[in-house]
Amino acid sequence: MQSSARRTQQRESTEVPGPPAAHYGNHQDTTNSATCGGFIRNATVGRITSPNFPGNYSNNLTCYWLIEAPEGQKLHLHFEKVALAEDDDRVIIRNGDSIDAPSVYDSYEVEYLPIEGIVSDSQHFFIELTTDSSGTSTGLALRYEGNYSTHER
């Protein structure tokens, strides 16, 4: 029998400073592995990876991705891989378009990754990756789909 979730490391929670308004840029790539963060508009299908994935990410990173589905659609985010160093490296996925939006996944607070993924309440997900100065790992690979209608049928 397969487990319904994959195990991650549980860590203490710390506050992450907010980004400047333009920090995540204006990227249209469907795969974002070369840069640290980006703004993906009209997202239909794509993948976000940490810098250097599948190699190890660098120390002292602060990356923000904002994914925006087309108007009237939700996002479905699938966890392909989340592998963080066992120190203060952290991934937070927020259900909205800013660092102030409520968290739906925080690598400090959860023990398992949902195999079924997560679905946004609106057309946005805001993703944060922060790393400290000690230890690295392969990081993350997240696949998104923006074809979930937000309208009742």
Sequence and secondary structure as in RCSB ss.txt:
>XXXX:A:sequence
MQSSARRTQQRESTEVPGPPAAHYGNHQDTTNSATCGGFIRNATVGRITSPNFPGNYSNNLTCYWLIEAPEGQKL
HLHFEKVALAEDDDRVIIRNGDSIDAPSVYDSYEVEYLPIEGIVSDSQHFFIELTTDSSGTSTGLALRYEGNYST
HER
>XXXX:A:secstr
   SEEE             TTTT     SEE SSS EEE S  EEEEE TTTTS   SS EEEEEEE  TTEEE
EEEEEEEE  TTT EEEEESSSSTTS EEEETTT SEEETT EE SSSEEEEEEE  SS    EEEEEEEEEEE 
S  
